[in-house]
């Protein structure tokens, strides 16, 4: 985690240096850059794969901005897997900052950044109906008819991570008289390897409904549960690099 944050800060510093180096240096263009400060600040709203959110941008140089944004969204979904019912909720919560570089002076931008808070996660309540069979780690069990299985599940991610997007649109447009801005961008955030945790209470039996035992104290069940958690974590590993696609509208004051 510490190395990830240090690497991201190094990328932002390099991007900042690039932005300043690429800016115009002659007297006329310096005056133009100073004059662009009258554009003040830009605010916007957007819809993205990170949720519904808002953002604020302020100019740094003639071709660079600093942008801050937040996102939030909830989605409920139920599904069955290997005989286990999952009543899940996807919760999207995040806050990020990005350094926008406009290398050609127009709307096209490259935007390295940092997700300063990643609260994206999946929570679920799990259950197996009384007397129904299910699988953990390819091992078949039967939920106790008198004490059926109930449980919880959670997928968590790194709280901080680097991100990068590119797209079109400048919340603090340098064009005189332009106030309404449309924006589109795509990229990714690195949020680490997803970690899945499962917990069950109740009793499980063999496939024939015999030898029922409390799962919390059964070493065989707990061993299979750990392997099932690893299988699900590995299955979710592609989400280490979470895709970002967004579109929005803003206003420059």
Secondary structure by P-SEA (a helix, b strand, c coil): caaaaaaaaaaaaaaaaaaaaaccccaaaaaaaaaaccccccccccccccccccbbbbbccccbbbbbbcccbbbbbbbcccccccbbbbbbbbcbbbbbbccccccccccccccccccccccbbbbbcccbbbbcccbbbbccccbbbbbbbbbbccccccbbbbbbbbcccccccccbbbbbbccccccccbbbbbbbccccccccccccccccccaaaaaaaaaaaaaaaaaaccccbbbbbbccccccc
